[in-house]
Amino acid sequence: MTELFEEHRPMLLGVAYRMLGRAADAEDVVQEAWLRWTAEDRDDVREPRAFLVRITTRLALDRLRQAQARREAYVGPWLPEPVVTDFGPAVPDTAERALLADSVSLAVLVVLESLSPLERAVFVLREAFGFPYGEIATALDRSEAAVRQLAGRARRHVDEGKPRYDVDPAERRDLTERFLSAASGGDLGGLLALLAPDVRLVGDSGGKARTPRRIIEGSDKVGRFLAATSIGAAELYELRFVEINGAPAVLVLADGRPDTLVQIEVRDGRVQCVYIIRNPDKLQGFAAPDGP
């Protein structure tokens, strides 16, 4: 019983996190799924994976509806809780890795916030994990035709909202290093050379740290903000490269504690979007002494 559940745990966590955008909530949902699994008469369970996905999805839907109401009162822009991504040997195929990384990216998770809970569930199960429509219909207690309609609407909405560009990981890492060097040194000229004209800066602190309360747009405004704040100034902070949500990011530590997480989106060799996460609740997973 335990081995069977543990075999499916990574997938269940993946489903719950993509639906909720918060690792702690995903862990809670999977724990509740475990409790229900142990209480179930498994003689009636013919397909354990389908049964566990159904439980997890429905629990995540309930929590997502509650979370959406709370987010209406969130202070400033909201970003998902970042998670370290390491798909490991279980996902050896490059194409599959790319799909999983894209489905968990900050940009896609932000777009998913604009979907209805049911659309988000269908998108995650279908696009990220490739579940058949019939299996999704059973999990959501909907007809297959209704699920196909939900999937179509969700796919169109995500395609309209997500960035349409592919970036070589090495190029993104290189641009991240150059961006960080200019930002930490307060080099406005260097920043303007890296920022796209329509760049956006999204800061998430939940009102618990200093970040812009609104999204900043335009290279001049974003560049001046970054130059003035000198994020990650070498004499004040320790910097550590990490991979979060399928892409490189920089973790800024103050006195050994996570202070800021910075990630950039890249298009045509320029920084298209800057994500800055300073909400301490969302950085707790990086607080281990030996690093994330």
N, C-alpha and C positions, 0 to 999 in steps of 0.2 A: 504493500500500500504506500509506504513512504517513498520507496525507490521510484515507483511509478509517478508520484506527484513531483518528486525532485527532477525527474527526467523532463517534465514539462514546465518547470518553474521559470527558466529563462524566457520562454515564449510568453508565459502568462504575465511576467513582469514587463515584457516589451509591449504587450497589448495595453496593459493598465497605464504604463507611463505615457504612451503616445496619446491615450485618451484623456489623461488628466494633466500632463505637463508637470507633475511633481513626483519626485522619487518616493518621498515618504508616504504619500497617498497611495502610490502604486504598491508599495510594500504592505500597507494596511489591507488593501483589497486582496492581495494574494494570500495574506495570512487568514483573512476571513474565508477565502475560497478553500484553504486547507482545512479549516474547522468544519466547513460544510461537507467537504470530501470525506473526512473521518466519520462524520455522523450519518453518512448516506449508506443505504443498503446497496452495496456495490454489485450484488447479484443481478440487479436490474440495469446496471450500466454496461451497455454493449460496446460503446466507443468512449473510453476514458478521456481522450484528448478533446473530443467534441463536448463532452459533459463539463470538463474543467473550463474550457473556453466560454461556454454558455454561462456558467456561474460567474466567472471573472468579468465578463462583459457586462452582465446585468448589475453586478455590484459597482463596477466602474461608472455605469450610466447613472445610478442613483447618486453616487458621490459627485459626479460631474455636474449634475443639476444643482446640487447644493453649492458647489464651488463657484458656479457662474453667478449665483446671487451674491456671494461674498466679494467677487472680483469687481462688482459694480461700485463697491466702496473702497477699492484699492487706491492708494495714494500714488499718482503718477502712472507712467506706462507699466504694463505687466509683461514680463518675459518668463518663459518656462524655467523651472529649476534645472540648472545644468547637471549633466551626468557624464562621467568618464565612459567613453565608448571603447570597448575591447571585445570584438566579436569572437576572437579566439579561433582555434582550429575547427570549431563546429561550423564555421562559415568560410570554407576555403575558396569558394568561387568568387572571382573578382566582381562579376556583374551582380551577384546577390549581395555582396558586401556594399557595393555602391548603392543599391536599392535601399538596404537597411539604413545606411548612413544618411541618405537623402530624407527618408521618412522620419528620422529623428532629429533633423537639423533644426536649429532655432527658427530659421525663416519659415519652414513648413509648419512647425508647431504653432507659430504665431498665426499663420493663416487658418489653421484648424480651429483656433479660438472663435472664428467667425461662423463656423458651421453649427447647425443644430446638434444636440447630443446624438441623435440617431444617425445623422449624416456622418458625424465624426467616427462613430463606432463602425459603420459600414466601410468608410474609407480606410480605417486602420486595418480591419480584418481582411479586406480585399486587396488593397494596394500594397500594404507593408508585408502582409503574411500570406497572401495568395489563397485565402480560403474560398472554396466554391460558394456560389450564390445560395445554393440550397442549404448549406451548412450555416451560413450567416443568417438566413431566414429562420432556421430553427432556433439559433441562439437568441435572436431578437423577437421571436414569436410574431413574425411578419410573413406575408406571402413572398415568394421568390420574385414575383413581378414588382412588388413594392420595393424590395431590396435593390433590384436593378435600377429603378427610378432614383432611389436615394444615392446609389453609387454614381450614377450619371451626373446628378446635380453636384455632388461633392467633388467629383473629378474636375468638372468645369470650373467650379469656384476656386479650387486649389490651383489649377492651371493659370487662372487669371491673376491670382495673388502672389504666387511664388516666383522667385527669381528664375529667369530663363538663361542660365549660363552654367557651363562646366569649367572648372578650374583645376589645373594640375596641382596635386597636393604639394609638390616641391615649390611651385610658384607661389602658392598661397602662404606657405611657411616663410619663404623669402620676403614676401611683401609684408607679412606680419612683423618680421624682425625689423624691417626698414621703418614701418609705421611706428613701432614701439620706440625705436631709437629717436625718431623725430618728436614723438609725443612726450617722452620722458625728458627730453632736453629742451622742451618749449620752443622747438624750431618751427616757426610758422611757415617759413618758405619751404622747408622740407615737407611739411604736412600738405601744403597746398599742391605740391608737385605730385603727391600720391592720391589725393582725394578726387573722386569724380565730381563734376559740377553739381550734380543733384544728389550728393551723398546725404545720408540720414544718420543721425546719432540717437539711439534709443537707450535711455538709462533707467534701470529698475532698482529702486531702493526700498519701495514700500513705505517711504516716509521715515525710514530708520537710519539713513545715511544721506550724505549730500550727493544728489544727482539732479539733472534738470527734470522738472516736473512735467515738461512737455517735450515732444520729439523735436530735435533741432534739425533743420534742413538747409542745404546749401553749403558749398565748400568753404566759403568765407566764414560763415557763422560757426560751422563745426570746427574748422581749423583754429579759429581764435579761442574757442572754448577749450580745446585740447591743449593749445599752447599755454593758456593761462593756468590750467590746472596741473600741467606737467605730470600726467598719470605715470606712476611707476618710476618717479625720479630715482636714479641709481643710489644717491646718497641717503635716501630715506627708506627704501623698500628692497625686499628680496623678490626677484622675478623668477618664475618657473613656467616653462612651456608644458602644456598638457593637451591631450586631445579630448575635447568634449563635444558631444552631439555630432560626432562624425567629422570634425574638423579641428585644426590647431587653434589654440587659445593661449592667453597669457594669464597666469594666476599671480596676483600681486599680494605679497605677504607683508604685514607690518608687525614687527616683534614676533615673527614666527606664526602669526595668525592670519587666516585668509581675510583680505580686505576688499579686493576687487577682482573681478574676472572680466577680461576683455577679449572679444572675438570680432573679426571683421569678415564681411562678405566682399568678394572680389569679382569684378567684371572688366574685361579688356585691360587688364593690368592696373586698374585703379580700384581704390577702396570705395565700394558702393554703399555699405552700411557698417556702422560701428555699434556693437552691442556692449553695454557696460552694466554688469550686475554687481550691486553693492548691498543688496538686502542680505543681512547676516544669516537669516533663516535659510536662504537658498545656497549658502556657501558652507554649511555645516559639514557636508560630505567631504570637504577638502581639509578638514582640521586635524587630521592625524599627524603626529610628529614627523613621520617618515614620508609625508607627502601623500597625494591622492593615489 
